[in-house]
Amino acid sequence: MAIFKRILVATDFGEASERALELALELAVQFDSELTLIHVWEFPSYEYMGAVPAADDLAERIAEAANAQMARTIGLLKPRCSKLNSIVRMGHAASELLSCIEEIRPDLLVLGTHGRRGFKRALLGSVAEKLVRCSPIPVLTVRGQEES
């Protein structure tokens, strides 16, 4: 009996996410688990001196790039894990991940963290910290390289 039947791993395709993905992949193979990758992209929500990005065109380009990167990632991982799925969504990362947890009911969430502290963390927020606090399932965080 598998300890983790379903593992959800969040990715922003960065270094910390790559480390988290590698660990989640190892766990999925070890426990013969279903592995679902999720990438959540957020539409830029700033307004600078009355200039607003062309919403339709920009959103479409971001969505296409996110889907293309996910397809490349899945293509690279498929030979190592046959039970592989992917989800790409637009929205706030923590909220979308919590919604996804409710929908697919994984046994574990794995995600990378940048390890920001102090002012940078306060300014940028921490998706990982919010998920550790709010997730109804265990969360395994994987730290990226130290920022200089």
N, C-alpha and C positions, 0 to 999 in steps of 0.2 A: 504494500500500500504506500503510495507516494505521500510524503509529508506535504509537499506543495504540488497540488494538481494543476494550478494555474498561477503563473507569475506574470505580473505586469511590470514593465520597465519603462520609465520615462526617459526620453532623450531630447536634448536640444542640439545634438550632433557635435557637441564640444568635447573637450578632453575629459572632463569629469564624467560626462555621460558615457563616453567610450569605456571608461573604467568600470562604470556601473553595469553597462551592457555586457561586458566580458564576464563579470561575476554572475550576472543573471543567467547568461548562457551556460556557464559551467553548472549552475544549480539545476537548470532545466534539463540538461543532458544527464546529470547524476540522478535526478528524481523522475526522469521520463515525463516531465511536465510540459504543459502547453505554455508557450512564451508569447506574450503580446507586447509589442513595442508601441508606445504612444508618443507622438510629438504634438505639442500644442503651440501654435504660433499666435502672436497677439498683433492686432492691427495697430499701427502707431496712432496714438491718441493725443497728439500735441497740436497746438495751433500756434503759429509764429506770425505775429503781426498781421493777422487776418488771412494768412495763406493756409489753405487746407489741402492736403494731398488729394489728387484725383482718386477718389475712393475705389471706384469700380476697377479701374486699371491696376492700381497698386495692389489691392486685395487679390485680384486674379493672379498677378505675377508672384506674389508671396505664396499663395496656395499652390501654384504650379511648381515653384522651387521646393517647397516643403514636401510635396508628393513625390517629386523626382528624387530628392535625397533619401526619402524613406524607401523608395523602390530600389535604389542602389544598395542601401544598407541591408534590406531583406535579401536581395540577390547574393550578397556576400555571405550572409549567415545561413541561408537555406541548406547548404551542404552539411552544416554542423548540427542543425536542429530541424527536424521534419515538422514538428508541431509549432509552427511560427505564424503569427498574425500581426497585422499592423493597423494602427488607427492614426489619422491626422485630423486635428480639429483646430478651429480658430476660437480664441477666447483667452480668459485669464487662466494661467497654467494650474494653479492650485485648485480652482473651482472646477475646471474641466477634468482634472485627474480624480477629484472626489466623485464627480458624476460618473466617470468611467468605472470607478470601483463599485459603485452601486449597480451599474448595468451589467458588468461581466463577472462580478464576484470573485476576484482573484484571492489567493491565499496569502500573497506577499506582494508588496510594492518595493521595487528597487529603483533608486535614483541617485544621481550624482549631486554633489554639493560643491560649491566654489570655496566654501570655508571663509567667507567674508566676515569681518568683525567690525565693531565700532561704527564709525560714521558711514562707511560703505554699505554695511548691512542695513542700517537705519534708512539710508537714502534709497537703496535698491530693493529692500525687502528680502525675504528669504522664502522661496517656495518650499524648500525642504523643511524648514522649521514649521511652516504652517501645516504641512502634510503630517509631520511627526505628531503635532498636537491634535489634528482633526481626523486623521484616518481611522476608520473602523477596523483596519487590518494592520498587521505588523509592517513596519517600514524599515528597510535596510538602506542606510545612506552610505555612499562611497565618496570619499573626499578626493578631489582633484589635486593637482600639484599646488604647492604653496605659491601664492602671489608674491612677487618681489616688491 
